[in-house]
Amino acid sequence: MDELKALMNTWNSAQPQTETPSSLLKSAVAESNTQHASHLEQNVPNPFLEKTVIQFHVSPSVQQAEIRITSLNGTLVKSFAIALPDQNQITIYGGSLSAGNYLYSLITDGKVVDSKQMTLTR
């Protein structure tokens, strides 16, 4: 009898796993929410020397949005208002910045929704 149970367990684990309609729906909803949520992409290139591009997505329900660049200690370095709904990237020119690490944050309707780090080299 134990051999039969072991054989059944082996056979069951070898069978392809199929997703149920419920799990497929949950997966689709999660993917849809991710596509519509406000978020930042990593700046490219990073680290950068002269300029870098930050791409972002802002949810259609957002009324106001901006990108803030701060030093690692939280000092505001630059702020960029985002022209909704058309703007989806900004270019940062490093000429006026000191070499080092910075944080950039996406703020929508007064709340920080995403932050990432970038590095300026000289």
Secondary structure as UniProt FT lines:
FT   HELIX           2..14
FT   HELIX           21..36
FT   STRAND          39..40
FT   STRAND          51..57
FT   TURN            60..61
FT   STRAND          65..71
FT   TURN            72..73
FT   STRAND          76..81
FT   TURN            84..86
FT   STRAND          89..93
FT   HELIX           94..96
FT   STRAND          100..108
FT   TURN            109..110
FT   STRAND          111..120
//
